[in-house]
Amino acid sequence: MKDLICLSVLLCRTRQVYCPKLVIYTIFCSILLISCVSKKNTEEYIQFKHENIMVIKGDKLIITLIPTISKRKKSVIVKTLKNNEPYDNKRITNAEYKKIYELVIKTSQKDIELPQSPNRLVSIVDGGNNSIIIKKDSIEKKLSTHGISKEYHRNFFEAVELILKSAKLTVNDIN
């Protein structure tokens, strides 16, 4: 960036004409280029949402895991909102994030549907609505359930447990 600015100033001086427009244009292009390169970081996240309207005053929890480019040991930011108010911010490692990511990717919505048959009705009472959204670049995947059960939601349940653990919460906090 410094080289571009020096080059534009040098060009202006050699012409013996002061060209502020050229300097401003060069700075603008440099800033634009830098912002395009740094935008990559905001295009990836995993977000868990829990909402139970049956509870008095409602119960809402949003946990967002955002990987960063930093060289820290724990480089994934965990942002938690409880009832629309910031609850706590933590950090986890890339390995923990990757495990959650893989669990969500290998689960399909069909895998977490409750079994339906004419002779048997399966439901989870007062479990609230739970969803996980995963976004990476232009790919977005959403899984959602009403209630959550280790028996019926295997990988989804394990991913939720790990996300809650990253926010220093447990499954009991959402049931």
Disulfide bonds with the S-S distance in Angstrom:
none
